[in-house]
Amino acid sequence: MSKQPKTASTKMTSFTGVFLLVFSVLVVVLDTANFFAIGISFFIMLIGIMLVMVGAMGGFEKKPDPTSTHTEVLREIVKVRCKYCGALNLETSQKCSNCGAHL
């Protein structure tokens, strides 16, 4: 879990969802005779549940650790030229790969 405080947008999303849930329950309880209002309240309740879930999950975003750094080791390949044939050889070579002469 993140120890960072939730942003204002996630709190607002949760509060809006809770408001819609309470509103839809009140419409169903207080206006039971109106079938259309009950149907609309069902969809408002679904939207409210989704907003509460989105607001609750908004604080769990994984953010990269600012202290971690990426290091990359680069190694330069040095080649030496043979004085007899002119071929390029690795710096660690003892003999030329082309003519076999001592470097």
Backbone as a chain_set.jsonl record, in Angstrom:
{"seq": "MSKQPKTASTKMTSFTGVFLLVFSVLVVVLDTANFFAIGISFFIMLIGIMLVMVGAMGGFEKKPDPTSTHTEVLREIVKVRCKYCGALNLETSQKCSNCGAHL", "coords": {"N": [[0.826, -1.175, 0.0], [0.336, 2.27, -0.554], [1.95, 4.906, 1.159], [1.482, 7.497, 0.774], [-0.565, 10.44, 0.896], [-3.984, 10.504, -0.26], [-4.988, 11.978, -3.343], [-6.835, 15.005, -4.041], [-8.682, 14.616, -6.071], [-9.283, 11.865, -6.055], [-10.491, 11.612, -3.574], [-12.702, 13.246, -3.949], [-14.0, 11.849, -5.962], [-14.735, 9.516, -4.584], [-16.464, 10.593, -2.622], [-18.469, 11.646, -4.263], [-19.467, 9.283, -5.364], [-20.479, 8.039, -3.037], [-22.45, 9.882, -2.369], [-24.186, 9.571, -4.594], [-24.972, 6.917, -4.177], [-26.364, 7.103, -1.707], [-28.35, 8.906, -2.465], [-29.738, 7.411, -4.445], [-30.716, 5.278, -2.922], [-32.395, 6.657, -1.173], [-34.318, 7.622, -3.007], [-35.506, 5.224, -3.836], [-36.579, 4.306, -1.408], [-38.267, 6.426, -0.563], [-39.956, 6.925, -2.71], [-41.67, 4.704, -3.648], [-43.81, 4.08, -5.273], [-43.408, 4.966, -7.843], [-42.363, 3.515, -10.638], [-40.584, 4.154, -12.686], [-38.773, 5.904, -11.441], [-37.537, 4.148, -9.694], [-36.205, 2.474, -11.478], [-34.406, 4.288, -12.704], [-32.985, 4.961, -10.414], [-31.66, 2.592, -9.898], [-29.696, 2.515, -11.925], [-28.306, 4.835, -11.26], [-27.333, 4.02, -8.812], [-25.569, 2.0, -9.617], [-23.664, 3.557, -10.985], [-22.768, 5.079, -8.835], [-21.572, 3.078, -7.231], [-19.478, 2.337, -8.911], [-18.019, 4.75, -8.972], [-17.23, 4.975, -6.289], [-15.555, 2.744, -6.114], [-13.558, 3.409, -8.01], [-12.549, 5.736, -6.838], [-11.565, 4.661, -4.449], [-9.555, 2.95, -5.352], [-7.84, 4.728, -6.514], [-5.818, 5.706, -4.869], [-3.95, 3.712, -4.776], [-2.049, 3.67, -6.764], [0.878, 2.617, -8.302], [3.855, 4.156, -7.888], [6.962, 5.114, -9.279], [10.02, 4.674, -7.483], [11.75, 7.468, -6.444], [14.399, 7.445, -5.667], [15.723, 5.367, -6.834], [18.125, 4.523, -9.245], [19.342, 4.087, -12.559], [22.072, 2.392, -13.659], [24.592, 2.002, -16.061], [27.172, 0.137, -17.341], [29.7, 0.897, -19.464], [32.032, -0.398, -21.694], [34.959, 0.201, -23.366], [36.237, -1.025, -26.377], [39.466, -1.678, -27.176], [41.688, -1.726, -29.837], [44.718, -2.877, -31.292], [47.142, -2.242, -33.831], [48.842, -4.51, -35.905], [52.335, -4.449, -36.388], [53.553, -5.697, -38.492], [51.745, -6.808, -40.432], [49.556, -5.109, -40.361], [46.999, -5.708, -39.445], [44.084, -5.434, -37.337], [43.981, -6.09, -33.882], [42.838, -7.39, -30.718], [43.473, -5.634, -27.646], [44.429, -7.225, -25.601], [45.582, -9.369, -26.839], [48.295, -11.602, -27.529], [49.535, -12.488, -29.787], [49.376, -11.789, -33.318], [46.297, -12.049, -35.004], [46.156, -12.439, -37.694], [48.763, -12.773, -38.978], [50.292, -14.046, -37.038], [52.451, -12.95, -35.726], [54.422, -11.646, -32.967], [52.96, -9.298, -30.836]], "CA": [[0.0, 0.0, 0.0], [1.06, 3.529, -0.63], [1.863, 5.708, 2.371], [1.24, 8.866, 0.365], [-1.983, 10.794, 1.035], [-4.774, 10.479, -1.495], [-5.169, 13.284, -3.966], [-8.18, 15.567, -3.881], [-9.597, 14.072, -7.078], [-9.768, 10.543, -5.643], [-11.434, 11.817, -2.472], [-13.929, 13.805, -4.523], [-14.664, 10.759, -6.678], [-15.366, 8.654, -3.584], [-17.598, 11.298, -2.019], [-19.53, 11.714, -5.268], [-20.057, 7.951, -5.424], [-21.279, 7.823, -1.828], [-23.646, 10.725, -2.509], [-25.105, 8.935, -5.544], [-25.541, 5.731, -3.528], [-27.364, 7.541, -0.721], [-29.462, 9.5, -3.218], [-30.542, 6.368, -5.093], [-31.44, 4.53, -1.883], [-33.495, 7.514, -0.711], [-35.37, 7.648, -4.03], [-36.213, 3.936, -3.791], [-37.334, 4.2, -0.156], [-39.295, 7.454, -0.424], [-40.865, 6.977, -3.865], [-41.837, 3.307, -4.06], [-44.906, 3.942, -6.229], [-42.966, 5.357, -9.176], [-41.479, 2.468, -11.164], [-39.541, 4.804, -13.487], [-37.768, 6.428, -10.51], [-36.783, 3.003, -9.168], [-35.298, 2.046, -12.549], [-33.329, 5.28, -12.81], [-32.184, 4.849, -9.192], [-30.782, 1.429, -10.04], [-28.533, 2.905, -12.724], [-27.542, 5.802, -10.465], [-26.63, 3.241, -7.802], [-24.423, 1.366, -10.284], [-22.658, 4.598, -11.215], [-22.211, 5.406, -7.52], [-20.669, 1.993, -6.827], [-18.264, 2.443, -9.731], [-17.24, 5.912, -8.533], [-16.601, 4.642, -5.005], [-14.443, 1.822, -6.383], [-12.49, 4.156, -8.684], [-11.948, 6.615, -5.839], [-10.804, 3.867, -3.484], [-8.364, 2.401, -5.995], [-6.989, 5.807, -6.996], [-4.674, 5.894, -3.983], [-3.043, 2.57, -4.83], [-1.228, 3.693, -7.967], [2.286, 2.351, -8.024], [4.701, 5.214, -8.415], [8.365, 4.708, -9.221], [10.812, 5.194, -6.385], [12.636, 8.487, -7.019], [15.793, 7.243, -5.284], [16.357, 4.33, -7.642], [18.78, 5.015, -10.455], [19.757, 3.051, -13.502], [23.466, 2.576, -14.055], [24.997, 1.15, -17.163], [28.622, 0.14, -17.469], [30.143, 0.818, -20.849], [33.441, -0.741, -21.795], [35.464, 0.519, -24.689], [37.102, -2.068, -26.937], [40.671, -1.076, -27.752], [42.395, -2.633, -30.747], [46.058, -2.427, -31.698], [47.492, -2.639, -35.19], [50.07, -5.307, -36.035], [53.34, -3.67, -37.117], [54.039, -6.457, -39.637], [50.74, -6.947, -41.5], [48.581, -4.027, -40.265], [45.68, -6.187, -39.009], [43.662, -4.979, -36.012], [43.877, -7.155, -32.887], [42.444, -6.935, -29.392], [44.571, -5.124, -26.829], [44.937, -8.296, -24.741], [46.181, -10.44, -27.656], [49.752, -11.715, -27.502], [49.982, -12.703, -31.161], [48.487, -11.269, -34.353], [45.332, -13.042, -35.474], [46.314, -12.591, -39.136], [50.049, -13.344, -39.387], [50.871, -14.812, -35.943], [53.632, -12.275, -35.18], [54.312, -11.17, -31.588], [52.545, -7.888, -30.816]], "C": [[0.871, 1.24, 0.0], [0.868, 4.303, 0.668], [1.587, 7.168, 2.054], [-0.241, 9.185, 0.531], [-2.688, 10.787, -0.312], [-4.922, 11.89, -2.044], [-6.609, 13.735, -3.804], [-9.158, 14.971, -4.882], [-10.122, 12.699, -6.682], [-10.743, 10.663, -4.479], [-12.774, 12.325, -3.005], [-14.71, 12.73, -5.271], [-15.382, 9.841, -5.703], [-16.59, 9.32, -2.97], [-18.763, 11.42, -2.993], [-20.234, 10.366, -5.385], [-20.937, 7.656, -4.229], [-22.559, 8.652, -1.893], [-24.658, 10.084, -3.455], [-25.741, 7.68, -4.957], [-26.646, 6.121, -2.547], [-28.589, 8.113, -1.427], [-30.35, 8.425, -3.838], [-31.315, 5.536, -4.077], [-32.611, 5.358, -1.361], [-34.636, 7.574, -1.727], [-36.176, 6.356, -3.987], [-37.09, 3.849, -2.547], [-38.504, 5.188, -0.124], [-40.311, 7.467, -1.564], [-41.055, 5.569, -4.431], [-42.919, 3.13, -5.113], [-44.459, 4.217, -7.659], [-41.934, 4.346, -9.684], [-40.329, 3.058, -11.971], [-38.412, 5.328, -12.594], [-36.923, 5.298, -9.93], [-35.795, 2.5, -10.214], [-34.122, 2.989, -12.719], [-32.412, 5.187, -11.588], [-31.23, 3.666, -9.254], [-29.521, 1.802, -10.82], [-27.671, 3.944, -12.001], [-26.745, 5.076, -9.385], [-25.418, 2.536, -8.412], [-23.302, 2.371, -10.541], [-21.989, 4.983, -9.896], [-21.237, 4.354, -7.031], [-19.368, 2.069, -7.615], [-17.399, 3.617, -9.284], [-16.551, 5.663, -7.196], [-15.404, 3.728, -5.23], [-13.276, 2.539, -7.049], [-11.791, 5.084, -7.694], [-11.114, 5.86, -4.825], [-9.516, 3.334, -4.092], [-7.412, 3.485, -6.491], [-5.76, 6.026, -6.137], [-3.649, 4.792, -4.064], [-2.202, 2.535, -6.089], [0.228, 3.485, -7.585], [3.12, 3.423, -8.701], [6.156, 4.78, -8.303], [9.093, 5.398, -8.074], [11.8, 6.22, -6.927], [14.104, 8.279, -6.672], [16.486, 6.196, -6.137], [16.927, 4.942, -8.915], [19.207, 3.834, -11.304], [21.188, 3.341, -13.91], [23.806, 1.574, -15.136], [26.507, 1.282, -17.33], [28.974, -0.054, -18.936], [31.636, 0.531, -20.859], [33.874, -0.512, -23.23], [36.4, -0.592, -25.147], [38.263, -1.381, -27.652], [41.363, -2.119, -28.615], [43.74, -2.014, -31.114], [46.364, -2.99, -33.078], [48.811, -3.403, -35.174], [51.083, -4.515, -36.873], [53.877, -4.404, -38.337], [53.009, -6.512, -40.773], [49.675, -5.854, -41.467], [47.188, -4.457, -39.83], [45.366, -5.659, -37.608], [43.443, -6.178, -35.104], [43.424, -6.557, -31.561], [43.672, -6.538, -28.589], [45.207, -6.231, -25.993], [45.608, -9.424, -25.522], [47.7, -10.403, -27.555], [50.314, -11.833, -28.912], [48.944, -12.144, -32.121], [47.57, -12.381, -34.843], [45.477, -13.312, -36.966], [47.619, -13.309, -39.497], [50.739, -14.136, -38.284], [52.094, -14.16, -35.322], [53.355, -11.803, -33.759], [53.981, -9.678, -31.602], [53.352, -7.093, -29.824]], "O": [[1.998, 1.236, 0.497], [-0.235, 4.354, 1.213], [1.468, 7.989, 2.963], [-1.088, 8.314, 0.334], [-2.083, 11.029, -1.357], [-4.974, 12.864, -1.293], [-7.489, 12.941, -3.471], [-10.343, 14.832, -4.578], [-11.285, 12.389, -6.941], [-11.712, 9.907, -4.398], [-13.838, 11.888, -2.566], [-15.94, 12.703, -5.22], [-16.514, 9.429, -5.958], [-17.633, 8.685, -2.815], [-19.921, 11.31, -2.591], [-21.459, 10.312, -5.494], [-22.02, 7.089, -4.377], [-23.629, 8.177, -1.514], [-25.852, 10.054, -3.158], [-26.915, 7.405, -5.205], [-27.729, 5.537, -2.557], [-29.724, 7.84, -1.038], [-31.575, 8.514, -3.767], [-32.447, 5.132, -4.341], [-33.697, 4.825, -1.133], [-35.804, 7.576, -1.338], [-37.402, 6.389, -4.09], [-38.223, 3.372, -2.62], [-39.606, 4.831, 0.292], [-41.419, 7.975, -1.392], [-40.649, 5.284, -5.558], [-42.936, 2.104, -5.793], [-45.091, 3.734, -8.599], [-40.791, 4.32, -9.227], [-39.219, 2.526, -11.947], [-37.237, 5.214, -12.943], [-35.726, 5.472, -9.7], [-34.668, 2.137, -9.877], [-32.98, 2.552, -12.861], [-31.195, 5.319, -11.717], [-30.121, 3.729, -8.724], [-28.412, 1.446, -10.423], [-26.446, 3.929, -12.12], [-25.619, 5.462, -9.075], [-24.357, 2.482, -7.791], [-22.128, 2.064, -10.336], [-20.776, 5.19, -9.852], [-20.189, 4.687, -6.477], [-18.285, 1.889, -7.058], [-16.175, 3.495, -9.223], [-15.415, 6.091, -6.993], [-14.356, 3.91, -4.611], [-12.122, 2.303, -6.69], [-10.566, 5.2, -7.716], [-10.075, 6.35, -4.385], [-8.491, 3.274, -3.413], [-6.277, 3.179, -6.855], [-4.742, 6.496, -6.644], [-2.573, 4.914, -3.478], [-1.687, 1.478, -6.453], [0.735, 4.11, -6.653], [3.095, 3.577, -9.922], [6.536, 4.14, -7.322], [8.815, 6.55, -7.741], [12.614, 5.884, -7.788], [14.973, 8.872, -7.311], [17.715, 6.141, -6.164], [16.291, 5.768, -9.569], [19.403, 2.725, -10.807], [21.484, 4.409, -14.445], [23.348, 0.431, -15.111], [27.045, 2.384, -17.442], [28.592, -1.044, -19.559], [32.404, 1.146, -20.12], [33.234, -0.972, -24.176], [37.256, -1.044, -24.386], [38.072, -0.615, -28.596], [41.594, -3.248, -28.183], [43.875, -0.796, -31.228], [45.902, -4.072, -33.442], [49.771, -2.999, -34.517], [50.744, -3.98, -37.928], [54.588, -3.806, -39.145], [53.351, -6.29, -41.935], [48.954, -5.681, -42.45], [46.27, -3.637, -39.845], [46.269, -5.462, -36.795], [42.805, -7.158, -35.491], [43.605, -5.365, -31.312], [44.77, -7.042, -28.822], [46.403, -6.176, -25.706], [46.152, -10.347, -24.915], [48.312, -9.337, -27.503], [51.409, -11.354, -29.205], [47.767, -12.038, -31.777], [48.007, -13.51, -35.068], [44.968, -14.319, -37.458], [47.611, -14.309, -40.214], [51.703, -14.846, -38.573], [52.726, -14.767, -34.459], [52.203, -11.583, -33.384], [54.635, -8.893, -32.289], [53.138, -5.89, -29.676]]}, "num_chains": 1, "name": "protein.A"}
